[in-house]
Amino acid sequence: MQVHKPHFEAEVKMATPKTFLTDIAVNISGDSSIRPEDVIPIIKDYLMDGTVIRCYPGSGKTRDAIEMANWLWEKHGIRTLYLMLSHSAINEVVERNNLDWTHWRGHQDGCEKRKYAQLGYSTKDCTCGMDVDRSRPGPAIAPVEYILPDNPDWFTREIFNFQLWIIDEVDLRRYVAQKSVTCDELSRASHGQQVVADVIDALSKSFTGKLSGTELYDEVSKHLEEAGTSLATVMDELLDIKVQDLTLDQSKPIPNFPKQLMSIFGYEAENYLNSRSFNSRIHIDAQAGELRYWWNKTPFPEELIEPAVPGYPDSALHAHPTAIILDASADQTLMRQVTPYVHEYQVEEPEWPAHVHVHQYLEASVSRSTLSLYPAWKAKTKEALNTRRVWYDRVVKEVKALPGYSPDWAVGLITFKPIIDEAAEHLRGQSIKVFGQISYHNQRGSNELEDVKVLVMLGSPYPSPEGFYEEAQAFFGPFESLTSHTTQYTQQVFMKDGSVREVSIHGYEDSNVNRYHRQKTVYEMYQGVHRIRPHNVDAGDERHVLLFSNVPIPGVIVESQLMSDKVKTSESRMALAINVINEAVGVSGECYKKDLAGALETDTLTMKSADRWIERNIEKLENSTGTVFSGGKGAAARFTT
Ligand SMILES: [Zn+2]
């Protein structure tokens, strides 16, 4: 696959559907003499191609793409399926553009069919009366799950009756599925095929800790042998059968897990038996009492594509209709893991506007543990609340210190979900006019904060350490070889005065895992800061963005560094060390001593001295961070939660 990088990249503008499509056609054909009337046949010829159009939030991409879909239908009879991240985003778009499109919805909460479908059974009738005509002519709009079904047997056939898919915003998490089944449910699952029953039984006896990979299969082998069989025998027998569904137990239904779980199990067990390495996608967590299994849902195996797309005899050969992806920030390398796109171009983001003033805290990343949200048991204690109040007061102080501050100023707040109300209430108690509040990882109301005078973002939205690495393993699939070691990276923040500040960011040694980690964090920061619609703010209208996070955001120019007296004193070595440990354990549950020494090293403090300083202060560091130190002077020395 080859990405064309057209030299006219910066000139691509979605002026009209025609010029927009002409740009695409010129781009994919490489022929710059294409006339608008030639565009449709060219687009039709490129059924296999996906095109990624990078456009910043507020660039009008949704409006223009919708206009294009209408035009394609009205003038050319070409049907578009428009895919968005949530029903609320769809409702907003339908309302704002007054669209007469078919909005695909699933069954409602409480519907019997939905309830049992979520458990993996297709046996029940609808009780909610939801009825959508998916064959209705014209464009349709739907959540992206329609092309990414959890259960590949249940995909909606009508998705192939469109000539074009437009995917508006990509959230890589949606390409990954995760299901879980409890130990109790495993024990109660009565499966009609003996070999499957044997495996389920062995799994249910393997709840001895956190197990995956080789450790898990060692344990499962042991229990299979106790039952008079072996993993090798089981694998032979599994090859000869088609795994059946569970029979629905009406009184106490359990998830219909065997088909999908056995398919992943079979793959892993085969690699285990052949001593080949693989990425774990089955995880037993005895403390949580559950077995989690993950897979990448990337569409679509070729055999699923029938009937062929009407009017396109060759379409059975292709994975899916032409897809255009409108996306702001997804990492190219990661996108290639999930979509076979071949063309890409960019609607260039204008320079950061000088009248939208960004003030960023650069000392530490203000992670969940900085705000005493992790580990979870700590979050509700009085000490935790006191820790957070210090941060809330810091926010209040910085807002009130803004030039020309007036109590009428509407302030928008973005922070972690568990503390969003607590934080907003605290700010209001200090007479800050909190106008809107949105938590990280929330797809709701894209325009809710666009009119605020001040936008506050509190905390770095690193993915929660629970499950992150499991998710990354599922995303990259079984073939990539990944590792979970963490490390610190130096990144750059660009300042308005032309200087560059270096910040220390937590990440993973493995470049793939780190890329995924970074993408998830930066995506939230980028979406958050763009909720104020910086590029649409009138030139005479001064706005402020306060970032309590040191994560650099692409395209953002920082005017000043947030540094209260408290922050200044906390720059002492101990405070820095505590921050580094908290950050590290917040991501991975551990902080290596050598990484900590590296973070403390300065012009006047050598790595060796830093190391000795840590050894003198182990007990204090343990107490201040709720961690335990182990490993003595060796390379594996570390603090763990
Ligand atoms: Zn229903």
Boltz pocket constraint, residues with backbone or C-beta under 6 A from the ligand:
constraints:
  - pocket:
      binder: B
      contacts: [[A, 107], [A, 108], [A, 111], [A, 112], [A, 113], [A, 114], [A, 125], [A, 126], [A, 127], [A, 128], [A, 129], [A, 130]]
      max_distance: 6.0
